[in-house]
Amino acid sequence: MTDQHSSAPPAPVAELPAEASGSATGKVNKMPKVAFASFMGTVIEFYDFGIFGTAAALVFAHAFFPALGTYAGTIVSFATLGVAFVARPIGSVLFGHFGDRLGRKKTLISTMMLMGVATVMIGLLPTAANAGIVAPILLIVLRIAQGLAAGGEWAGAALFTSENAPSERRGFWSMFTNLGGAVANILALLTFFVTGIAMTNESFIAWGWRIPFLLSILLVTVGLYTRLKLEESPVFAGEIQRRGRSSLPFKDALNNQWKEILLGAGSLVTCFAFGYIGIAYLINYGTATLGLGQNGVLAAGIFGNVVNGLCMISGAILSDRFGRRPVLLVVNIVGIPWALILFPLLDTGSPLAFWVGIAVSFFIAGHGWGVCGSFLSELFHTRYRFTAAGLAYSLAAILGGGVPPLVAASIIGSYGGFTFGIFLACYSVAGLVCTLVLRETRATSLDDLASRIGANS
């Protein structure tokens, strides 16, 4: 595979814009402001995903699927978690189309609003005891809306940051998109931790779980205000000035770089697998299977996400110094033995082992997530970058983030934790192969405006 500008020729000019914002107006986005806007977007996205995953582990089996019993209800609850991952590629195509045609800024405002509204409405849903089968149906519909928004949000936020960042620090600045996810997971777990302490278990199951969903409105307000103050990406503005917009970004992406979409997704499945096992499944595993206290398990999850955030920063800095590919290679290599060790370690039943298990899993995931923003942005052409990067990220999220938590209970219940560890190890092997096939992207220039935005750091 060759680099971004030689792997596929630009598509023919589809249309020329009447005007372009950002570079055309002479206004330049400051990197701290851009990074904060992207950070807030993923704080909202992952906060919403995080509280849903935690609620699925702790509450939804009782609130929305009581007739199924605890075991089957938990499996179905995690299935609703997976619904959003299925919706993510659709959201990537939908919002990617508008992001590659109308601009990054407008699309990012839309994704944030959709995610925020869906999350608040989940907090207002009636339970199955009050509305019967209507309750879980509404839950699934709103979860689909979250997935659609998430499919467009991450790619837009990551490439908006990358397209504004100076090339020598692109990895660092792009990392803030995913760093928002670690902070969001901490906020999500903290809200459940505090509400769990402040009220009885009966009150928490009855209504306390709604509080984290309703608090999302505060994050959306801050995020929207920040994004409305930004100019359009100068790289996108320059692209439409020179060659116009792509008529069908999805078609262009598949025609020109379908291999990179698949390989880019494959290289990231390890960080998603360990990250989402830590975010969603292990919270339930610690309380329901290992018999650990809920507050202790939530505290371990908070600690794990602190490790996650620190490792994102570490991974990004290392990628600016040594390259994106070396960091991803190490992530996938280390993931293989850890997958085989993880559940035998957890099954000792020791609280310390549980904390170590979560921390190391997030250590691996964090380094991978710290790279993926710059890596996927550098992998694709500007005219369909929003669509292609979103597709790659969403596919990685489905395969790595959606599938393992969904099948974990069934595999572990039938065959034991070590067998599930083999399943996770296969993810790391697949990620290693995909990363080996791809070439380094760190030196890739997103376009010829790089020198004009280099002083903006």
N, C-alpha and C positions, 0 to 999 in steps of 0.2 A: 504494500500500500504506500502511496506517496502522500505528500503533505496536503494540507487543505486546499491549496490553490492549484495543485496539479492533479489531484485525484478526480476532479470533475470540472468541466468547463462551465462558466456561468450560463444560465439559461438565457434565451433571447429576451430582449426588452419587452415587457408586457404593456407598460404604460409609464408615462412620465408624470411626476407630481407637479402640482401648481406651485407648491412651496415645500420646504423642509424645515423642520424645527431644529433646535439644538445648535448645530454648527452653522446653519443658515442665519440664525438670529444673532450670532456672535456670542451667545451666552454659553457658559461652560459649567457643567455640574462639578461640584467639589466632591472628591472621593469620600470623605467622612460622611457627607450627606447622602450620597448614593449608597454607601455600605449600610447606613442605618435604615434607609428605606427598604433595601432588600432584606436586611436582618429582621425588620418588623413584619414583613410579609411572611417569612417562614416561621417567625414566632407564632403568628396567628395560625398558619397552616398546621404546623406540628403541635401547637397547643391543642388545636381542635382534634387532630388525629390522636394525640397523646391521651387526652381526657376520654376520648371514645374507647381507645384500647384499654385504659385502666377501668373504665366503667364496664366494658365488656367482660373483663376479668372478674370484677367484684360484684356487679349489680345486675346487669342486663338479663342474666339467666332467670333471676327472680322477678324483675320488673316487666319484662316483655315476653318471656318464654316459660312461665311457671308450669305449664301443663306437661312440658317435656322432661321435667326432673332436673336435678343439678348437673349431672354428667352431660346428657344430651343438650340441655339448655346452654351449657358453657360452650359446647362445640358449635351450636347454631349462633351464639353470640359472636364467636370469633369468625364465623362465616359472614356475618354482617360487617365485620372489620374488613374482610377480604373483598366485599362488594365494591368498596371505594377504590381498591387497587385495580379492579376490572374496569371501572369507569375512568381511571386516570389516562390511559392512552387515548380514549375518546376525547377527553378534555384537552389533551395535548394537541390533537389534530384540530379540534374546534377553536381553541384559543390561540394555538399556533398559527392557524390561518389568519386570524385577525391581527396577531402580533407581528407577523411577517408582511402584512399588507397595510394595516392602519397605524402600526407603531407599537413600541413596547409599553409606553407610559399608559395609554388608554386601556390597553388590555390588562395590565397589571392592576389598575383600579377596579376593573370589572371582576377579576378573579378574587380580589380581596373582599369585595362586597358580597359576592355569592357565598364564599366560605363563611363569612361572619354571620350572615342571615341564617344559613342552614344550621350553624352550630347553636345559635340562640334559640332557634325553633325546637331543636332536640331537647333543650332544657325545659321547654314548655309542653312537651308531649304528654298526653295521658298514658297511663300504663295499661297493661292487658287487663288488670282487674277492673278498670274503669271503662275501657273502650273495646275490649275483646280483641279480635284479630286485626282491627283497624290500627291499633297501636304499633305492632311490629311492622305492618305495611308502611306506615308513615315513617317509622324509624329507617327502614331500608331506602325509601325515596329520598329522605334528607341525607342519608349516607352517600347515595349516588351523587347528589348535588355537591357534597364535600369532595368526592373523588374527581368530579369534573373540574371543580375549581383548582384542586391541587395539581391536576394534570397540566394546567396552564400556568399556575403560580410559580412553581419552582424554576422552570426553564426560563420564564421571563425575568425573574429576579436575578438568577445567576448570570445570564448573558447580558442583562442590562449593566450589571456590575463589571463584568469582563470587558464589555465594549467601551466602558468609560475608564478602565484602569490602565496605568502604564505597564508596558509589557514585562518589565523586569520584576514587578511586584503583583502581577495578575493573579497568581496563585493565592497570595495573602488576602487581597481585597475580595476575591471571589469566594473565599472561605466564609465570609460573613453571612452569606445566604444560608449555608447549612448550620453555622453556629447558632442562628436563630432557632433551629430545631432543637439543639441541646438545651438552650435556655427555656424553650417552650415546654420540653419534657419535664424540666425541673419545676416550672410553674405549675404544670398539670399535676404532678405528683404531690407538690406542696399543698395545693388546694384540697386534694383528697386526704392528705396527711392531717391538715389542720381541721377539716370538717370531721374526720374520723375521731380526732381527739376531743373536739368541742361538743360532740353529740353522741348519743347511744347508737349502737349498730342498727337498731330498729328504725331510728329516726333517719340515719344515713341512707338506708335502703328505701325508706318511704319517700323522702324528699331531699335529703342533703346532697345526693349525687348530682342534683340539678344545678347547684351553685357554680361549679366550675364552668358549665356550659354558658350560663347567663353572664358570667364575668367576661366572656369573650368580647362583649360589646365595647369594653374599655380599650382593649387592644386594637380593635378595628378602627375606632375613632382616631387613635394616635397614628396608626398606619396610613389611613386615608389622608390625613392632614399632611403627613410627610411626603407622600407620593404626589399630591397635587402641586407641590412646590418645585418639582423637578422638571428639567427640560428633557426632550426626547434624546435617545442615545445618539451620539455623533456618528457612530459607525453606521447605524441604520439610516440616519439622515443622509450621509454621504453616499450610501448604496443606492437609494432611490433617486438621488440627484444624477448619478452617473448612469445607472442601468434601469431604473424604474423598479416597480414592485413585481414580484412573482404573481402570476395569475392563479396558480394552484401550487402553493408551497409544499403540500403533502405529496403531490405527484412529482415535483422536482426533487424532493428529498429522497423518495424511493427510487426514482430513476437514476440518480447520480451517486447516492451514498448509502444504499440499503445495507451494505456489508458493515459499514462503520456504525450504523444504528444498532445492529445486532451485536457486534463485537463490543461496542461501547457499553451496552447494557450488560453483556456477559461479564465484562471486567469488573463491574460494580456489585454483582449479586452477593458477594461475600460480606461486604459491609452492611448491606441491607438485611441479610439473613441474621447475622449476629446482633445487629442493632434492633431489629423488630422482635427477635426472640427476647432480648433484654427489656424492650419497652412494653411489650404486651404479654407474651406467654409466661415468662418467669415470675411475673407478679402473681399470677394465678397459681403457678406451680409451687411457689414458696408457701402460699397460704393453704391451698387445697390438698396438695400432695405431701409436702414436707411438714406441714403442721406448724409452720412458723407464724408468729404474731403478725397481724396486718400492718401495724405501725412500723415494726422492724423491717418488714419487707419493703414498704414504701420508702423508708429511710435509706435502705440499700439501693433502691432505684434512683433516688436523688443523688446519692454519692456516685453511682455509675454514670449518670448524665453529666456530673461535674468532670469526671474522667473523660467522657465523650467530648465535651467542649474543649478541654485542654488538648486533647489529641487531634482534634480538627485543626487547631492553631498550629500544632507541631507538624502535622501532615502537610499543611499549606506552605509553611516556611521551608520545610525539607524539599517540597516540590519545586519551589522557586530556585533552590540551590542545586538540586541534583536531577530534577525532572519529575514529571507526573508518573511516568511508567515505572521507574524504580520503586516509588512508594507503593504503587498498586501491586507490584510483584511481591514485595515483602508482606503486604496485607494478606494476599491470597496464600502465600507459602505458610505463614504463621497460622492462618485459619485452619489448615488441614489437621495438624496434631491437636490443636485446641478443641476442635469439634469432637474429637474422640475422648478427650479428657473431661469435658464440661459436665456431662450428666453423671458419670460415676463420682465426680467430686461433689456435685450437689446432693446426690443420694446418700452421702454420709449423714445428712441431716443437720450438720453443724451450721449455726448462723454465720460463723466466720467464713466457712466454705461458700455459703450463698453470696456473701459480699464479694469475695474474691472472684466467684464465677461471673457475677454481673460486671465487675470492674474490668476484668480481662476481656470479656466479650465487647464491652464498649471501647476498650483500648484499640482493639482491631477495627471495629466499625468506625470509630472517630477518625483514624488516620485515612481510611478510604473516603469517608465523607468530606474530609478536608481538601481532597484533591479534585473531586468530581465536578465542581463548578467550573473551574478553569479548564479542566480536561475536556469536558463535553463541549464547551464553548469553542475551544480551539480545533475541535474535530470537524466542524461543519461550516459550510459557506454562509455568508451573511444573509443572503436573500431567502434562505429557508432555515436558518439556524434555530429560530424559536421552535418551529415544528419538529425538526430533527432531534435537537437536544432534549426536548420534552418527551418525544417518543422513546428515546434511549433510556432516559431516567425513569419513565413510567414502566417500561418493560422490566427494568431492573427492580423496581418497586414491587411489581406483580410477582415476579419469580422469586425474589429474595425476601421481600417484606410481607407479601400476602400469603404465599403458600406455606412456609414453615410453621407460622403460628396456627394455621388452619389444620394442618395434618399432625402437628406435634402430639396432641392428646391421644389421637387414634393410634399412632405408631408406638408411642411410649406405653400406652395402656395394653397394647397387644404384644409388643416385642421387647419393650424395655428401653431405657434411656440411651444405652450404648448404640442400639440400632438406629435411633434417631440421630445420634452423633455421626454415624456413617453417612446418613442422608445429608447432614450439614457439610461433612467433609467433601462430598461430591460437588457441592456448590463451590467450594474453594478450588477444587481441581478444575472445574469448568472456568472459573474466573481467572485462574492462572493461565490456562490455554489461550483464552481470549486476549489477555493482556500481552502475552508473548507474541501473538500475531500482529497486534497494533504496534505502531512506531511512536516514538517520542513526539509530543506536540508543544513542548514548552517554548521552542523558538519560533512557533508559528505566529505570523503577523495577522491580526484579524482583518485589517485593511490598511490602506496607505495613509490613514489619519492617525496612525500610532504616534508619530512625532508631534502631532498637534495636541494630543491629550497627555503626553508624557510629563508635562510640567504641572499637571493637575494633581499630583500626589501630595 
